[in-house]
Amino acid sequence: MINSIFKNTFVYDYFTSLLSSDKRFPQSIIFEGFDTIFQYFFSLEIARILNCSKGGFKDCTCTNCAWIKEGRHPAVVNVTPVDFKDDLTKTVISVKQIEKVTSSILETSDFHRVFIFSNVKTSKISENDKSRLSKYSNSGFLLNKEDWLPQPLNKKILQEEASNALLKSTEEAPSKVSFIFLCNNREDIISTIVSRSQVFKTPVCYEKSNFDIARFFENYPNISIKEGIKIYPLIIAYAEENGIEYTEILDLIQEYFINIIRQNPKNLALFNVINSDIKSVQTAKKHLLATISPNNVFENLFISISLEGRKL
């Protein structure tokens, strides 16, 4: 039922089972993880199956499936700082947008309406992201407009006032209405939305670059501040030269740390050090999303994971 491009993930197995059953589909879902592109297209695939007029088969060409893949189905709505809004001067998901959502779901519809909440990047898409998108475009999925890329939510984009305006709808939505929130971590969404939602961790599903992160960490976990300050500009330069997103570099660093833990399962002292460093990487990701300059983000990261930095 679900397209095989999403296969080999827990969410694939879970939603394949759910969508094949007679159970009511959840009213509110949170996808948390560091591959927002996967989250977005997986959300579209869910919406496609919920609205397919011919049984939800992956190669279906019915009007609903075609329109959802093309990003123009009236029942599948992107709610971002630039979509589904009248006031284009705002840079957040506004209360007015939420009011527009809540009023629209009161109208009767033959469709299963799906509202996908995310942040968005509206600048030229990098070659690396184009490569990641090709996985989905080859299966017919398209973004809803040029130079539009889904990004994870945070509390600066979906603020408390707007979130509170949505609470009743997430809890008491009509049977054929679902809200899907895309984020890196559930903590990026206010707790009252989280408590009304089913939360699913999603994997990083893009192919890794040939970037050998290990060569920058030869002395890890014993990197000095002096050494770290020499390393991070080289990483930034490589990312810029090869069109690699800074978040992807941080994903690679985090995976490198996790692999060290896997290789040393009984070393509790090492586990504690690396677990702390992984939290520093996650903080760095949040700082990037808060538009702090990459130079400052990586400098602070390498200071925090240095021998001296851990003592501060």
Secondary structure, DSSP 8 states (H G I E B T S, - for coil): ---GGG-SSHHHHHHHHHHTSSS---SEEEEESS-HHHHHHHHHHHHHHHH-SS---TT--SHHHHHHHTT--TTEEEESSSSS-S-TT-SS--HHHHHHHHHHTTS--SS-EEEEE-EEE-S---HHHHHHHHHHHTTT---SSTT-EEE-B-TTTS-HHHHHHHHHHHHH--TTEEEEEEES-GGGS-HHHHHTSEEEE----S---S--GGGG-TTTTS--HHHHHHHHHHHHHHHHHHT--HHHHHHHHHHHHHHHHHH-TT-HHHHHHHHHHHHHHHHHHHHHHTT--HHHHHHHHHHHTSTTGGG-
